Amino acid sequence: GNTMNAIETHSTFDGPDGKGVVHSGWKFVVKRGTILKMNETEEWQEKLKMKNTPEMVFGQNSFTATHFASGVSISFNAFDALSLVDHSITLPKVAASQKWIASKTDQLEGMGVYQYDWSYTSTYKGSISRNIEESTEKKAGEDIGVAKSSPKDKIDLEKLMRKDPIIFFDEIHLYEDELDDNGVSVMSVRFRVMPTCFLILLRFWLRIDHVLFKVLDTRIYHEFGTDFVLRESKWKESPYDSIAKMIPSDQHQKFTDPNFVYDMLSQKKCEMERISLS
């Protein structure tokens, strides 16, 4: 149908169960709330088997996109994101944060490595479920109905550049840590729903001052009427110095913005997958 009709056919809601829209056979819902309190933080640390959690965990924030016909639901929340922080990863010693790391962790004897990932780097790409009786409990990283994509699958950037009306958009943070003023670690999700498609960007952004920049992006894209959703994951990372060298020092304050450094970062990995709706 034409664009005007498409806009008229969506319905919006806002209540205790979140705010959102229903459009083209999908329901999009955002929920937001306060950061975890002390007792909640302790509960989460126990459940997640983590010694530490980020300073700000937005435990009540979530975004969910549900496809009515297939029961496929794609959602984003802090608990699942933190469950995919890999504690076996040991971060290298770095002069700038030497004292800070020592204060944070028990140093392993003579190894020069540390016992937990204080950067809270997570391989989370969203939580996918199908509304069917699942006999076994599913872990956050296990996705049902996700397959390698075909070579011609790509996110239609031209379509996204058009000035199509936006039916619904928002941004929420899942967790954030200032790394004791040595940088920042943030997991956030933003999305927009347009008359003919939607795009979700889940971004993990890590800046450790004088050490490194890292962006883990997951873009989830769907054209209404097709029977699959595309999920593209990108890992970009560069040593701090290699970027700092390219930029005059009076511009270094812009390093706090991931979009400023994004194009300069080396791409380490990119993969495209299809989530089936049939």
Phi, psi and omega in degrees: 000173180281167188300320182300314179301317182301321181289321182292336186272006177262155176235146182247156176213157180204115183197195182299336180268014177111174178241150182179193178223156169246127184204134173051042176080010179236154172237130180243125184228132173248134172236141176219151181201196186278170176283161181301140173276172185306311182293325177293320179302316180296319177300313181298317181299322179293311181296322183274353186054046179246137177288326181223150172235162182303156181306317181241112176244118182269077189293340181262354180280136174202158172225133181225134173244122183239131178263114188300312190297321184261344185077008179286132180231132180242115184227165186223125178209160188291323184298311180296322179297314181289335180291346179254020168280127186268110184284349180278349179283125177252131182274145182292157173295136177225132187305315187301325185248020181309306185294319182298313180298317181301322181288335186273332194222165173272121181285136178281134186313115171064003185269335184068025176233168190233156194274351175213160182277096182286358177268351180055039176289125183236141179271016182302136177232020184102162181250122183247130177221160174241138185282066177227158179297115178257119187290328181251152180285138186261136175277157185304326185275352184267116182251140182264136174072029176253129182229161174299145184274168175275155187302334184273355178292124170208155179287128185283086184295325179299317178299320182288337179281338180298155181272053178292149178299146177256121183280322185202133174210157178190173176215135175227151173263144176260317172203162183203141178216133182273007178050045182049048179064021175258012181147215179201150174225119185223134170246120182221162178224134173226156186206161168216140178249124179245172183304325187248353184198170169223156178224132176241136173239114171262125183231130167255124183237123181233125173232118172249112188305133180065011179236294181201163170241141178212135175231126172246111183249136171236118178252130180241122190228137179217135170261123183303138179100343176269163186257026177208163176240139177266141175231116181249126179245132179232139175241120177235138185201142174210150173298146181306314185298324184294330177277318181302324180297329185278347190239130177305145189296336178287354178259358188295340178295341179286352179296348178285348182257115182301328181293334180290319183267346191311308185292339182275343185286146177286135176276124183264331186197145175212127176222147179242134179231162175246133172256119186280138177254009182252000000 
